[in-house]
Amino acid sequence: MNNIEKEESAELKAEIVRLIDQQGPISFAQYMEQCLYHPQHGYYTSSRTRIGKQGDFFTSSSVHSIFGRLIARQIIQIWQLMGEGPFTLVEQGAGEGYLCLDILDALADESPDLYSKLEYRIIELSPDHRSRQAQRLSSHVATGRINWCEFSELEIFSGCFLSNELVDAFPVHIVEKQNNELLEVMVNCVDGSFVEELAPLTDSRLADYFELSQCPLVEGNRAEVNLASLDWIKEISGLMKQGAVLTIDYGYPAEELIAPWRRAGTLLCYHRHQSSDNPYQHVGCQDITAHINFTLLQKIAEAQGFETLYFGEQYRFLMGLGFLEELIRLQALEADPQRAQALRMTLKNLILPEGGMGESFKVLIQGKGLGRPELLCARPIREIGLASMM
Ligand SMILES: C[S@@+](CC[C@H](N)C(=O)[O-])C[C@H]1O[C@@H](n2cnc3c(N)ncnc32)[C@H](O)[C@@H]1O
């Protein structure tokens, strides 16, 4: 076994074992919370390179600045729909700060008026991400555009709430149906190893979740339940006076997420660019994610006065915002054919369905006080003038 295969946080493992000794078996959500967010030893709270080639996974914003530039165009339209006044853009979970940088660079270029009226607020719980963000974003900090805050410090605002690959890391409960009964996956420790046990549900909202989704769990199947995401969208809905919530993440509508054929749920872990479905290895040194339920995010916000303005795959969203036109423009700037080819290969990752990020990632835009406008990202692919680009 090499060092990478063995890599885990002994301190975190000992802390979780201690918790189980004190409390008895803990819910999978508690286990995942410790693994990712333990104040000293959690995957997101300890110091580590997580994103990019030297890390555990890539995100779309780490692939190329085109991602942020196209999102900036959608934000400009939302600002225009709101009358072009002062605008707050909140980004939660900003990682290395690439998305913020690319959006602000694009706004400074394409809409200096919005740039000058913008307050960009970052909510980031990881101390090392925060400090790398501060360095990377120093030019925009200097213009007074950016500040950092806690979620609990947000006040009522008008503008946009943005996240990319945040919600999939919220701790999830795991529920399994056995003998027609919903049971919860609990984590115990036996002879120094973590083992799963089934027990009665620890929270009655877990059963409500399947009712609200209008998708009963099929006998023998298991599914993750992200209760934290439901509280999260409700809180954001309450804080937004006018504007849009733009959520990009892996996920499905409820009927696809809780489908009878999806027998083992969607839990996935990432460590050094290898994915696995084993959350009990690399404790504290791997990301743990579960696909999100976009139907419930929509239902909850709609009950709070939001309209679903857009829901679709990332490739459609980016195409609508001018991905192809931008690709062709960037290629034309590249004199060296090999570098132009490398650029094409890099950008393809953002839209490819198989092995790329184009289809597993979805984009949800929920609006409040905007009416039902036709968003730029909803431009149908058939309307993209391919012939004029050749
Ligand atoms: C998978 S990374 C995505 C980063 C970034 N959005 C990107 O596109 O590269 C998740 C980010 O969310 C942060 N994070 C996770 N849970 C969070 C929470 N509850 N509040 C704020 N930030 C959080 C992590 O520290 C990390 O910066």
The ligand as a Tripos MOL2 file, in Angstrom:
@<TRIPOS>MOLECULE
LIG
   27    29     1     0     0
SMALL
NO_CHARGES

@<TRIPOS>ATOM
      1 C1        -16.2790   21.7460   -3.9390 C.3       1 LIG1
      2 S1        -15.6890   23.2840   -3.4070 S.3       1 LIG1
      3 C2        -16.3310   24.3310   -4.6950 C.3       1 LIG1
      4 C3        -15.5590   25.5970   -4.7890 C.3       1 LIG1
      5 C4        -15.9390   26.6200   -5.8090 C.3       1 LIG1
      6 N1        -17.3270   26.9740   -5.7460 N.3       1 LIG1
      7 C5        -15.5100   26.2590   -7.2130 C.2       1 LIG1
      8 O1        -16.3250   26.3780   -8.1120 O.co2     1 LIG1
      9 O2        -14.3510   25.9070   -7.4210 O.co2     1 LIG1
     10 C6        -16.7110   23.6370   -2.0100 C.3       1 LIG1
     11 C7        -16.3800   24.9460   -1.3550 C.3       1 LIG1
     12 O3        -17.4040   25.2300   -0.3990 O.3       1 LIG1
     13 C8        -16.8370   25.4940    0.8790 C.3       1 LIG1
     14 N2        -17.8670   25.1010    1.8370 N.ar      1 LIG1
     15 C9        -18.3360   23.8550    2.0810 C.ar      1 LIG1
     16 N3        -19.3770   23.9070    2.9320 N.ar      1 LIG1
     17 C10       -19.5800   25.2210    3.2000 C.ar      1 LIG1
     18 C11       -20.5040   25.9300    3.9960 C.ar      1 LIG1
     19 N4        -21.4570   25.2900    4.6750 N.pl3     1 LIG1
     20 N5        -20.4350   27.2840    4.0310 N.ar      1 LIG1
     21 C12       -19.4880   27.9440    3.3340 C.ar      1 LIG1
     22 N6        -18.5780   27.3260    2.5660 N.ar      1 LIG1
     23 C13       -18.6220   25.9900    2.5010 C.ar      1 LIG1
     24 C14       -15.5540   24.7060    0.8750 C.3       1 LIG1
     25 O4        -14.6370   25.1520    1.8130 O.3       1 LIG1
     26 C15       -15.0850   24.9640   -0.5570 C.3       1 LIG1
     27 O5        -14.5040   26.2340   -0.6560 O.3       1 LIG1
@<TRIPOS>BOND
     1     1     2 1
     2     2     3 1
     3     2    10 1
     4     3     4 1
     5     4     5 1
     6     5     6 1
     7     5     7 1
     8     7     8 2
     9     7     9 1
    10    10    11 1
    11    11    12 1
    12    11    26 1
    13    12    13 1
    14    13    14 1
    15    13    24 1
    16    14    15 ar
    17    14    23 ar
    18    15    16 ar
    19    16    17 ar
    20    17    18 ar
    21    17    23 ar
    22    18    19 1
    23    18    20 ar
    24    20    21 ar
    25    21    22 ar
    26    22    23 ar
    27    24    25 1
    28    24    26 1
    29    26    27 1
@<TRIPOS>SUBSTRUCTURE
     1 LIG1         1 GROUP 0 **** ****
